[in-house]
Amino acid sequence: MKTKNSDIAVKIFLVVVAVILVGLIIAWSTGVFKDKQKDLNEGTERINSAISSMAEFDLLYYDDGTITGSLLQDLINEKADGSSDLEGVIISYKTLADIIVTPAPYPSPAPSKGEERYINPNGIFKGDVTRDKNNVITGLIFTQQK
């Protein structure tokens, strides 16, 4: 009889050890899964950030940069054609007479020097990017330099 009681105690001990080991394995795998899910979320955020900055890259070129008046005219015409990434972006410019104009599209034939929407093709325009409260680019403002 002694051997039967000791066999039962050993079996109970092995079952308890097995249950504990299974619990530890489940707890470990749950922790690993949560860590990997967190890493995946961080990676997704980085990818989204990179994609949005790549989408804005063409527009950030104009921030604090300078372009000639003829390139500004081309940029305005590209926006009017819809052949650029400027959808939803307002392009404005200030001439030396401080007249702010929002062109869409730049008129053809080009206005003469005395007209309001005239852009000196040889003039130098400094660009500034405007953003909304969500940090989305909403406009490009070009100011003619003296």
ABEGO torsion letter per residue (X at the ends): XAAAAAAAAAAAAAAAAAAAAAAAAAAAAAAAAAAAAAAAAAAAAAAAAAAAAAAAAAAAAABGBBBBAAAAAAAAAAAAAGABAABGBBBBBBBAAGBBBBBOBBBOBBBBAABAABBBAABBBBBBBBBBAAGBBABBBBBBBX
